[in-house]
Amino acid sequence: MTNIERAQARFQELRSRKDKVTAAELDELWAELPTVSATEITGRWQGDEFVTGHPLNGQLAVIGWYGKEFHSLTDVKPLLCRDESGELYSNVEAGKGEASLWNVEFRGEVTATMVYDGQPILDHFKRVDQHTLLGVMNGKQVLTPTGDHFYFFLERA
């Protein structure tokens, strides 16, 4: 089994876990996954979070978060949500605007990163496989006092 196959198996294990996943486990997984460039991730992605005990756990569900849509490098819908009728819309109020995609260094590697227009938050991405991304939300507002990040994943819709 190759390193990437081991990382993909570990992702599936953590994703299917019923109990809490630790930020340390996700940090280790992050380190094993390959980077991805911003131009490779255009399209619509459905999202979900890892339950780590991070203060943001459950907050995306409250706003009806569906995922993200990357139309282009400068046209990104970071909080694609469902309204009461089930229609998708870009929740610019919760996101304080929309976002753009860049290749940014994080933890010593350059990888696709979504930069929010209206708040100091960055979502960094790494490739699990052709249809799945691991995401980590970064910024002073989202780090826990112990320095833990908020982890989520996206699957091509």
C-alpha positions in Angstrom: 0.0 0.0 0.0 1.4 3.4 -1.0 1.5 6.4 1.4 -1.4 8.1 -0.4 -3.5 4.9 -0.2 -2.8 4.7 3.6 -3.8 8.4 3.9 -7.0 7.8 2.0 -7.8 4.8 4.2 -7.1 6.8 7.3 -9.4 9.6 6.0 -12.3 7.1 5.5 -11.7 5.7 9.0 -11.8 9.1 10.6 -14.8 10.2 8.5 -16.9 7.1 9.5 -16.0 7.3 13.1 -19.0 7.8 15.4 -17.0 9.2 18.3 -15.0 12.4 18.4 -12.0 12.8 16.1 -9.0 14.7 17.6 -7.4 17.7 16.0 -4.1 15.9 16.4 -5.3 13.0 14.3 -6.5 15.3 11.6 -3.2 17.3 11.7 -1.3 14.0 11.1 -3.7 13.1 8.2 -3.2 16.6 6.7 0.6 16.1 6.7 0.2 12.9 4.7 -2.0 14.2 1.9 -0.8 15.9 -1.3 -1.4 19.5 -2.0 -3.8 20.7 -4.7 -3.7 23.8 -6.8 -6.5 26.4 -6.8 -7.2 25.9 -10.5 -7.9 22.1 -9.9 -10.8 22.6 -7.5 -13.3 24.6 -9.5 -16.8 23.4 -9.3 -19.5 22.6 -6.7 -18.6 20.7 -3.6 -20.8 19.3 -0.8 -19.3 19.7 2.7 -19.4 18.2 6.1 -17.3 18.7 9.3 -15.3 16.5 11.6 -16.5 16.6 15.1 -13.5 17.5 17.2 -15.0 19.5 19.9 -14.1 22.8 18.1 -16.4 25.7 19.1 -17.5 25.9 15.4 -18.8 22.3 15.4 -22.5 22.4 14.5 -22.5 26.1 13.6 -22.6 25.4 9.8 -25.6 23.1 10.2 -27.5 25.9 11.9 -27.2 28.1 8.7 -28.1 25.2 6.4 -24.6 24.9 5.0 -24.4 22.7 1.9 -20.8 23.3 0.8 -18.8 25.6 -1.4 -18.8 26.6 -5.1 -15.7 27.7 -6.9 -16.8 29.2 -10.2 -13.4 30.7 -10.8 -10.4 32.0 -8.9 -12.2 35.2 -8.2 -15.8 34.0 -7.9 -16.2 31.7 -4.9 -19.3 31.0 -2.8 -17.8 29.9 0.5 -21.1 29.3 2.3 -23.4 27.7 -0.1 -26.6 27.0 1.9 -30.1 25.7 1.5 -33.1 27.9 2.2 -36.4 26.8 3.7 -37.6 25.6 0.3 -34.3 23.6 -0.3 -32.9 26.0 -2.9 -29.2 26.7 -2.8 -27.9 30.3 -2.3 -24.7 32.0 -1.3 -25.1 33.1 2.3 -23.1 36.4 2.0 -24.5 37.6 5.4 -22.9 34.7 7.4 -19.8 34.8 5.2 -19.5 38.6 5.3 -19.2 38.5 1.5 -17.9 35.8 -0.7 -14.3 34.7 -1.4 -11.5 34.0 -3.8 -9.0 31.1 -4.4 -5.2 31.4 -4.2 -2.2 29.1 -3.8 -0.9 29.9 -0.3 1.8 28.5 1.9 0.4 26.7 5.0 2.6 24.5 7.2 5.5 24.7 4.8 3.5 23.7 1.7 1.8 25.7 -1.0 -1.8 24.5 -1.5 -5.2 25.8 -2.7 -6.6 28.3 -0.2 -9.9 30.1 -0.1 -9.6 33.6 1.2 -12.8 35.2 2.6 -13.5 38.7 1.3 -15.0 40.1 4.5 -13.2 38.4 7.3 -9.7 37.2 8.2 -10.3 33.5 7.6 -8.5 31.2 5.2 -9.6 27.7 4.2 -6.7 25.5 3.1 -7.3 22.4 1.1 -5.5 19.1 0.4 -6.5 16.3 -2.0 -7.8 13.0 -0.5 -8.7 11.7 -4.0 -10.1 13.0 -7.2 -13.5 13.8 -5.7 -12.6 14.6 -2.0 -10.8 17.5 -0.3 -9.7 17.8 3.3 -10.2 21.4 4.5 -8.8 23.3 7.5 -10.1 26.7 8.5 -7.4 29.0 9.7 -7.3 32.4 11.3 -7.1 34.1 14.7 -10.9 34.0 15.0 -11.2 30.2 14.6 -8.2 28.9 16.4 -9.0 27.4 19.8 -6.9 28.6 22.8 -4.8 25.4 22.4 -4.2 26.2 18.7 -6.6 23.7 17.2 -8.1 24.4 13.8 -11.6 23.6 12.5 -11.5 20.6 10.0 -14.0 19.8 7.4 -14.2 17.9 4.0 -15.7 18.5 0.6 -16.9 16.1 -2.0 -17.6 17.0 -5.6 -21.3 17.4 -6.1 
